[in-house]
């Protein structure tokens, strides 16, 4: 079994490696269901992080995180937020709060929110502000990251 450190670049922290890989990933096409993107991302990460444990639908905080890498890094994938997905936006904010309480505050690791598609500008602004607020209490660095795939 390998670890993320086996795939880091020189002087790269494990969390930066995960962020780099999420930034490199490209969805195959626009307009696919969220589950399809989750499966694509998982397969892509498994190819890049061979033999590193990646668990789909990891049970945490009365819900399920889409992916958990090396029992440390949560990856939550969402489709772009629009007026039609207001409830999904609210659900996402609630998930991030649960992850903060049950994962980050318990020193388990970091959380990466991957959004596929271009969100309405107001939702985009709100989600970025929410991520900033989630990171405010942590003086040692960011524990929440957002990756947008337009």
C-alpha distance (Angstrom), angle and dihedral (degrees) to the residues before:
residue distance angle dihedral
X1 . . .
X2 3.79 . .
X3 3.79 130.3 .
X4 3.78 132.1 -138.2
X5 3.79 89.0 -106.2
X6 3.82 87.0 68.9
X7 3.83 87.2 66.2
X8 3.80 102.3 39.9
X9 3.78 122.0 113.5
X10 3.80 121.0 -122.4
X11 3.83 109.6 -61.2
X12 3.83 91.5 -0.7
X13 3.80 119.1 138.6
X14 3.82 117.5 -134.3
X15 3.81 91.8 -112.7
X16 3.81 89.8 52.6
X17 3.81 89.4 51.2
X18 3.80 90.6 54.2
X19 3.81 90.5 48.0
X20 3.82 91.2 48.2
X21 3.80 91.4 51.8
X22 3.80 92.8 47.7
X23 3.80 89.8 50.5
X24 3.83 90.5 49.9
X25 3.82 95.0 50.8
X26 3.80 115.5 98.9
X27 3.82 122.8 -164.5
X28 3.82 111.8 -122.4
X29 3.81 96.7 -126.4
X30 3.79 142.6 -10.4
X31 3.78 124.0 -98.6
X32 3.80 99.7 30.8
X33 3.81 123.0 140.8
X34 3.80 117.5 -91.2
X35 3.81 91.7 -114.6
X36 3.82 90.6 56.6
X37 3.81 90.9 53.4
X38 3.81 90.3 48.0
X39 3.80 90.5 53.0
X40 3.82 91.8 46.2
X41 3.79 91.5 49.8
X42 3.78 92.8 47.3
X43 3.82 92.3 50.4
X44 3.81 91.1 46.7
X45 3.82 92.8 49.3
X46 3.80 91.1 46.8
X47 3.80 88.0 54.5
X48 3.80 92.3 49.9
X49 3.82 96.1 40.3
X50 3.78 99.9 39.1
X51 3.80 113.5 -168.9
X52 3.82 92.8 5.5
X53 3.82 109.4 125.9
X54 3.81 112.1 -106.0
X55 3.79 116.7 175.8
X56 3.81 123.3 -165.2
X57 3.80 121.3 -147.4
X58 3.80 93.5 12.6
X59 3.81 110.7 -168.9
X60 3.80 112.9 -122.0
X61 3.79 137.7 146.2
X62 3.82 96.2 -1.0
X63 3.80 90.8 -51.3
X64 3.78 143.1 59.5
X65 3.77 128.8 -94.3
X66 3.80 112.1 -142.6
X67 3.82 94.6 -128.6
X68 3.78 135.6 -0.2
X69 3.78 118.8 -166.0
X70 3.81 120.2 -154.1
X71 3.82 90.0 -16.6
X72 3.82 87.1 -76.4
X73 3.81 112.6 73.6
X74 3.81 123.5 61.1
X75 3.80 117.7 -154.9
X76 3.80 114.6 -167.4
X77 3.81 116.3 -174.4
X78 3.80 123.7 -159.0
X79 3.78 135.8 173.2
X80 3.80 117.1 -118.0
X81 3.79 115.2 -71.9
X82 3.80 118.6 -114.9
X83 3.80 136.3 159.7
X84 3.82 87.5 -87.6
X85 3.82 91.4 56.4
X86 3.80 99.5 50.0
X87 3.81 92.2 125.2
X88 3.81 90.6 50.8
X89 3.81 89.4 51.2
X90 3.81 91.0 52.2
X91 3.81 90.0 46.2
X92 3.81 89.9 52.1
X93 3.82 92.3 53.2
X94 3.81 88.8 49.8
X95 3.80 91.6 49.9
X96 3.80 91.3 51.2
X97 3.80 89.6 51.3
X98 3.81 91.8 50.0
X99 3.82 90.1 48.5
X100 3.81 89.3 50.2
X101 3.79 92.6 52.6
X102 3.80 99.6 39.2
X103 3.83 102.6 30.3
X104 3.79 115.3 19.7
X105 3.81 97.4 36.0
X106 3.81 88.7 49.1
X107 3.82 89.2 54.6
X108 3.80 93.9 -115.8
X109 3.80 96.2 133.4
X110 3.78 146.8 -91.0
X111 3.81 135.0 -38.7
X112 3.82 125.8 -135.6
X113 3.80 120.3 -165.9
X114 3.81 111.6 -159.4
X115 3.81 115.2 -166.0
X116 3.80 117.9 -166.7
X117 3.80 114.5 -155.2
X118 3.78 132.8 15.2
X119 3.79 113.9 -61.8
X120 3.80 122.6 -147.6
X121 3.80 107.9 -87.9
X122 3.82 94.7 -112.8
X123 3.82 92.7 52.0
X124 3.80 90.4 43.9
X125 3.80 90.7 53.2
X126 3.82 92.1 46.8
X127 3.81 94.6 49.5
X128 3.81 91.9 49.1
X129 3.82 90.3 49.7
X130 3.80 90.6 48.2
X131 3.81 91.5 52.4
X132 3.82 89.4 49.5
X133 3.81 89.9 52.2
X134 3.80 92.0 48.0
X135 3.82 89.0 54.1
X136 3.84 97.0 46.4
X137 3.81 98.3 88.0
X138 3.82 93.8 53.5
X139 3.80 111.9 84.1
X140 3.81 94.6 179.1
X141 3.81 94.2 65.9
X142 3.76 143.3 -72.9
X143 3.78 121.2 -35.9
X144 3.79 96.2 176.6
X145 3.80 123.4 60.0
X146 3.78 133.0 -179.5
X147 3.81 123.2 -150.7
X148 3.78 118.1 -173.0
X149 3.80 121.9 -160.2
X150 3.81 110.1 -164.7
